[in-house]
Amino acid sequence: MASRKTLLVEWSVSRIERHQAAFTRTTLATTVTTDVPQLPKHKVKIKKPGQRACNEKDAKGKFCGGHLKRWFYSEDVQEQACGDAEKAWGKDAEVYRCEHCKTLYLPSPEESSINVAGPGQTSIFGLTIPGKER
């Protein structure tokens, strides 16, 4: 049987390894989000999978929390005057904008569709309607 001291050392080592792994994941996630090309008049971030609210912090360090809504910048009068988004991403790219702080979010590479409600559920009655073909 292992001594108490040996068990304590093994527990400490595994805890340190978990902490290092978490730190590595956090560092990688941070480097991915900072590589987004910024526009001159807009702050741009990458949306996390399933994210529906803004995570931008204000001057006091509080989260904005505004809803992210699909932004059709080609129809926005103020953006037509500016023209930054259309020059950078083309006419109809998928872009989301916070309703409060106006931060722009590009879709996450891990997300496959623009449906924020999720994939849905299989019917409990045995009848499942197939999705639309694209």
N, C-alpha and C positions, 0 to 999 in steps of 0.2 A: 504494500500500500504506500502511496506517495505521501510524503510528509506535508504538513500544512504550509511550510515555507516554499516548497516546490510548487504546490498548487497556486499559491499567491503570486509567485513569479510568472507562471504560465498565464494566469489571468491578466496580469499587468501587461505582458507582452502582447496578448491578443487584443487588449483594449487599445494599446498604442497603435497596433496595425490597423484597427478599425478607424481610429482617428485620422491616421495618415491617408487611408483610402478615401475617407469623407473629404478631407482637405484637398486631395487630388481631384476628386469629382467637382468640388466647388471651384477650384482654380480653372479647370477645363471649361466649365460652364461660363465662367466670367470671361475667359479669353475668347470664347465663341461670340458672346454678345457684344464685345467691344470692337469686333472687326467689321461692324456695319458701317458702310460709307454714309457719312452725314451730308445732309443738304444744307445750303447756306442759311436758309431762313426757317428750317424745321429740325426738331430733334427726332431721330429715327432709332427705333429699337426692334429687336426680333421678338415676336410673340411666342410664349411658351405653349406647348401642346395643351389645349383645353382652356387656355387663359381667356377670360372674358372681361376682366377689370384691369385698369391701369395700375402699374406698380411703380410709377415715378414718384420720387420723394420731393416735397416742397422745401422751402428754406428752413422750416422748423424740423424737418426730418420725418414728417407724417406722409403716409401714402395718399396719393390723389384718390384712387378708388373709382374713378369715372368709368362708365361702360365703354367698351371698345366697339365701335360701330364701323361697318364697311364704309369706306370713304370713296366716293366716285369723284375724284379730283378733276376729271375732265369737264364736269358739269358745274363745279364750284366757281362762282364769279371771282372771288378774291384770289383763288389759286390760278385762274386763267391769267390774271394780271401778273402774278409772280412767275408761274411757269416752271418752277424747279422740279416738281414731281414728274411732270410729263417729259421733261428733258432727260431725267434720270431713268425712269422705268417704262416709258412708252405711254400709249394712249389709255389702255384699260388694264392696268396691273391690279392684283389683289392687295389692297392696302387697308389697314384699319386705323381709326383715329379716336383718341380719347375725347369724350364729349366735354370734359372740363379744361384740361391743360393743353389739348390739341397735339399731344405727342403722337407721332406716327409709328405704327407697328407693321412690320412685314411678316408674312405668315411663316410659321416654323417649318423647317425642312422635314421634321418628323411627322407633321400632320399631312394626311393625304387628301382631305377634302375640306371644303369651307363650311360644312355643317357643324355649328357649335353645339347643337343639341345632342350629338352623339349618334352612334350607329343604329339606335332603335332596339326593339325587342322582338323576339319571335312570338307569334300569336299562340295563345294557350288553347285556342280552339282548333288547331291543326291546319288552319288556312293562312298561308303566308304569301303575300303579294310580292312578286319579284320586283327588284328595283328597275328604274329606267335605264335603258342602254344608251351609252353616249357615243 
